[in-house]
Every structure is written in C-alpha cells, then in structure tokens.
C-alpha cells in the first residue's frame, strides 16, 4: 500500500510583512537595517542586465525572471491551516524568538560573522 504524502507549511497566525521579517533578523544580530524601495522599472532593468550578464559570462544569475516575479508579487501567503487541521499543530514561537534561534543556529554552524 502506498502512504499518502502531504506537503505542509509551518507559519504563525500572525501576519508578517517582508520588512518586519528583515528587521527581526537584523535585530537579533544587533544590527539595524534600512529598507529602501526599488522602483519596479529599475528592478526589471537590473533583472534584464543580470540575465544578459549571466548568459555571456556563465556566472549564476541571482536575479532572474522567476526571482523578479516573486519580488514583485503583492504578497505571498504561507499558511499552516492544513497542518493544523490534520494534526492540531499551531506555532507557539514568536517572530523574534524564531529569528533568534535561527541566527544562533547559523552562528553555531559558522555561517554568520561573530
């Protein structure tokens, strides 16, 4: 018999914006961050230049069309509603605590500057 496989997202019930996430990550590292909006036409131009540069040089493109589309979407919803319905699981960690745990793990692995 084959077992049913399901994909679940884990998320807080709290709505978190990209800016809040970036600021929380910076805060737990004792850093400040300035979030500057980039006009969509400028971002599009950067994507086209990066794509052309990658095609010519073979350097991995960090800003391709897929990334551009994701960055310009008005929102991304990640919900754990299915996980909660199937298992009763609910997030209990705050954004700050989650960011602090993640930063500690990355630091322990040597992936963050000391």
C-alpha positions in Angstrom: 0.0 0.0 0.0 1.2 3.5 -0.7 1.1 6.1 2.0 -0.3 9.5 1.2 2.3 12.2 1.1 1.4 15.8 2.1 3.3 19.0 2.0 2.7 21.4 4.9 3.8 24.9 5.5 4.5 26.0 9.0 3.6 29.5 9.9 2.4 31.7 12.7 -1.1 33.0 12.8 0.5 36.5 12.9 0.7 38.2 9.6 4.3 39.2 9.0 5.5 41.5 6.2 8.8 41.2 4.5 10.0 44.4 6.2 9.1 43.0 9.6 11.0 39.8 8.9 14.1 41.7 7.7 14.0 43.9 10.7 13.6 41.0 13.1 16.6 39.2 11.6 18.7 42.3 11.9 17.6 43.0 15.4 18.6 39.6 16.8 22.0 40.1 15.3 22.3 43.6 17.0 22.1 45.3 13.6 20.0 47.9 12.1 18.7 47.8 8.5 17.4 50.4 6.2 14.8 49.0 3.7 14.8 51.1 0.6 12.0 50.6 -2.0 13.3 49.9 -5.5 11.1 51.2 -8.3 9.7 48.3 -10.4 11.1 49.5 -13.7 14.6 49.8 -12.2 14.3 46.3 -10.7 13.2 45.0 -14.1 16.2 46.6 -15.8 18.5 45.1 -13.2 17.0 41.7 -13.9 17.5 42.0 -17.6 21.1 43.1 -17.2 21.8 40.3 -14.7 20.2 37.8 -17.1 22.3 39.0 -20.0 25.5 39.1 -17.9 24.8 35.5 -16.8 24.3 34.4 -20.4 27.5 35.9 -21.5 29.8 35.0 -18.6 28.2 31.8 -17.3 28.0 33.3 -13.8 25.0 32.1 -11.9 22.2 34.6 -12.2 20.9 35.7 -8.8 18.2 38.0 -10.2 16.4 36.0 -13.0 12.9 36.4 -14.2 11.5 34.0 -11.7 13.1 35.9 -8.8 11.8 39.2 -10.3 8.2 37.8 -10.5 8.4 36.7 -6.9 9.8 40.0 -5.7 7.1 42.0 -7.5 4.1 39.9 -6.3 2.0 42.0 -3.9 2.1 39.2 -1.3 2.9 35.6 -0.6 0.7 33.6 1.8 2.2 30.8 3.7 -0.4 29.2 6.0 -0.3 26.2 8.3 -4.1 25.8 8.2 -3.8 22.3 6.6 -1.2 21.2 9.1 -3.4 22.5 12.0 -6.5 20.8 10.5 -4.7 17.4 10.1 -2.6 17.4 13.3 -3.7 20.1 15.6 -0.3 21.8 15.4 0.0 25.5 16.0 3.0 27.8 16.1 4.0 28.9 19.6 7.2 30.7 18.8 7.2 34.5 18.2 8.9 36.0 15.2 11.7 37.4 17.5 12.3 34.1 19.1 12.3 32.2 15.8 14.7 34.7 14.3 17.0 34.5 17.4 17.0 30.6 17.2 17.8 30.7 13.5 20.6 33.2 14.0 22.1 31.1 16.8 22.0 28.0 14.6 23.6 29.8 11.7 26.3 31.3 14.0 27.0 27.8 15.6 27.4 26.4 12.1 29.9 29.2 11.3 27.7 30.8 8.7 27.4 34.2 10.5 30.2 36.6 11.4 31.0 36.7 15.1 
